[in-house]
Amino acid sequence: MAVVDVSEELKSLSSTMGSIEAVLNLDKMRADIAVLEEQAAVPSLWEDPENAQKVTSKLSYLQGQLRRTEELRSRIDDLEVLFELADDEDDADARAEADTELTSVRKALDEMEVRTLLSGEYDAREALVNIRAEAGGVDAADFAEQLQRMYLRWAERHGYKTEVYDTSYAEEAGIKSSTFVVQIPYAYGTLSVEQGTHRLVRISPFDNQGRRQTSFAGVEVLPVVEQTDHVEIDEADLRIDVYRSSGPGGQGVNTTDSAVRLTHLPTGIVVSCQNERSQIQNKASAMNVLQAKLLERRRREEQAKMDALKGDGGNSWGNQMRSYVLHPYQMVKDLRTSHEVGNPQAVLDGEIDGFLEAGIRWRKQQEQQ
């Protein structure tokens, strides 16, 4: 790369970084961190564990975001020095090192830029993820469990806290459904692009004739409800069932009827929770999920009205959104963005950042059309 080209590249990177810093509003971020640090230092903070979790989670996220932003700015500023030293000393190894750093910085900048695209009404929220097996029998149940593991591994790779609210196991293998929360700011904005039907094509390990099987699993992503949302639920509209929690194969994991199933009679929405030890805790968690589903229902109704006014028909997203092909070739492809990877096992092991970034950029383009 010619020196003049490097100079222009560095100017472009610095300009992009400046735009990102303006969108992130670093002064406000520092002020918010200072306020949260004061709240976190209050001795009585953990008397309200739920609020304490929110304070510490948001503080950790903002501190990490500020640190990454400042470090990236420093790396961009240092690049010019690296290239100047390499050119002054005519050192091929130093030049190769500078080129490698330039590539790494460019990639990190692209990833950070995606964060600035999360500006939707609920994008800053934590996320409730619901996975359910669809068509495909035992293969679909097994696929649903693989997707659950994929998202939990993704969160684990990034150090994001998760909590599984409910898992309904299938009889032979896999799961019928699972609901879990990703407790990090902007989890909803990030994971909402995963919503839709996922399709798996493979030689079924459950078919003794070794035939190829296509199966489907659905992913639903909801923003976690906050106090400002005003989602009111009349107790008279609820049917509450309690039962004994169970794990794989039907083995009892509790000796009391602590699991709770809520049915919202006006809408027919059913949610359940069996993760906690007490019936009261499970009911509270189930209510959180129900409120999130009702909030999303309200949001979709409002969006449908807007789409009708625009003549959109509400079908701009479609439903089937990703294919995971294990046979006769190896590939995972997003049907909206055309982003694809030739290593399905890595994707199913949680390496989905490329798909998330492509989905967020695609969604922003759709909104601007």
Long-range contacts (C-beta under 8 A, 24 or more apart in sequence): 1-99, 3-83, 3-87, 6-83, 6-102, 9-102, 10-76, 10-79, 10-80, 10-83, 13-76, 13-79, 13-105, 13-106, 13-109, 14-76, 14-77, 16-109, 16-113, 17-72, 17-73, 17-76, 17-109, 19-116, 20-69, 20-109, 20-112, 20-113, 20-115, 20-116, 21-69, 21-73, 23-116, 24-65, 24-69, 24-115, 24-116, 26-66, 26-69, 29-62, 29-65, 29-66, 30-66, 32-62, 33-59, 33-62, 33-63, 33-66, 36-62, 53-183, 57-161, 57-183, 57-184, 57-185, 58-185, 61-184, 61-185, 61-186, 62-185, 65-115, 68-112, 69-112, 72-105, 72-108, 72-109, 72-112, 75-101, 75-105, 75-108, 76-105, 76-109, 79-105, 110-357, 111-353, 111-357, 114-356, 114-357, 114-360, 114-361, 115-186, 117-360, 117-361, 117-363, 117-364, 118-186, 118-189, 118-190, 118-360, 120-189, 120-192, 121-299, 122-188, 122-189, 122-223, 122-299, 123-186, 123-188, 123-189, 123-192, 124-185, 124-186, 124-188, 124-189, 125-185, 125-186, 125-187, 125-188, 125-189, 125-223, 125-224, 125-226, 126-181, 126-182, 126-183, 126-184, 126-185, 126-187, 126-188, 126-223, 126-224, 127-181, 127-182, 127-187, 127-188, 127-190, 127-191, 127-192, 127-221, 127-222, 127-223, 127-224, 128-179, 128-180, 128-181, 128-221, 128-222, 128-223, 128-224, 128-288, 128-289, 128-292, 129-179, 129-180, 129-181, 129-182, 129-191, 129-194, 129-219, 129-220, 129-221, 129-222, 130-177, 130-178, 130-179, 130-219, 130-220, 130-221, 130-222, 130-289, 131-175, 131-177, 131-178, 131-179, 131-217, 131-218, 131-219, 131-220, 132-176, 132-177, 132-178, 132-217, 132-218, 132-220, 133-170, 133-174, 133-175, 133-176, 133-177, 133-215, 133-217, 134-197, 134-215, 134-216, 134-217, 134-218, 135-215, 135-216, 136-200, 136-213, 136-214, 136-215, 136-216, 137-206, 137-215, 138-170, 138-172, 138-173, 138-174, 138-206, 139-200, 139-202, 139-204, 139-206, 139-213, 139-215, 140-174, 140-215, 140-216, 140-217, 141-170, 141-172, 141-173, 141-174, 141-175, 141-176, 142-170, 142-173, 142-174, 142-205, 142-206, 142-215, 143-174, 143-198, 143-200, 143-215, 143-216, 143-217, 143-324, 144-174, 144-175, 144-176, 144-177, 144-178, 144-217, 145-173, 145-174, 145-175, 145-178, 146-200, 146-348, 147-198, 147-217, 147-219, 148-175, 148-178, 148-180, 149-348, 149-350, 150-347, 150-348, 150-349, 150-350, 150-352, 151-180, 151-182, 151-191, 151-194, 151-350, 151-352, 152-180, 152-350, 153-349, 153-350, 154-350, 154-351, 154-352, 154-353, 155-182, 155-184, 155-350, 156-350, 157-350, 157-351, 158-184, 160-184, 160-187, 163-275, 164-275, 165-273, 165-275, 165-285, 165-286, 165-289, 166-271, 166-272, 166-273, 166-274, 166-275, 166-286, 166-289, 167-274, 168-272, 169-246, 169-247, 169-248, 169-249, 169-250, 172-206, 173-206, 179-271, 179-273, 179-289, 181-224, 188-221, 188-222, 188-223, 188-224, 189-360, 190-356, 190-360, 191-221, 191-356, 192-221, 193-355, 193-356, 193-359, 193-360, 193-362, 193-363, 194-219, 194-221, 194-321, 194-352, 194-355, 194-356, 194-359, 195-219, 195-220, 195-221, 195-321, 196-317, 196-318, 196-319, 196-320, 196-321, 196-322, 197-319, 197-320, 197-321, 198-321, 198-322, 198-323, 198-324, 199-320, 199-322, 199-323, 199-324, 200-323, 200-324, 200-326, 201-323, 201-324, 201-325, 201-326, 201-327, 202-324, 202-325, 202-326, 202-327, 203-326, 203-327, 212-327, 212-328, 216-320, 222-289, 222-292, 222-293, 222-295, 222-296, 223-292, 223-295, 223-296, 224-288, 224-292, 225-288, 225-291, 225-292, 225-295, 229-291, 229-295, 231-291, 231-294, 231-295, 231-298, 233-264, 233-287, 233-290, 233-291, 233-294, 237-264, 237-265, 237-266, 238-262, 238-263, 238-264, 238-265, 239-263, 239-265, 240-283, 242-279, 245-274, 246-274, 258-282, 260-286, 261-286, 262-286, 262-287, 262-290, 264-290, 264-294, 267-294, 267-297, 269-293, 269-294, 269-297, 316-366, 317-366, 322-355, 324-348, 334-358, 334-359, 336-362, 337-361, 337-362
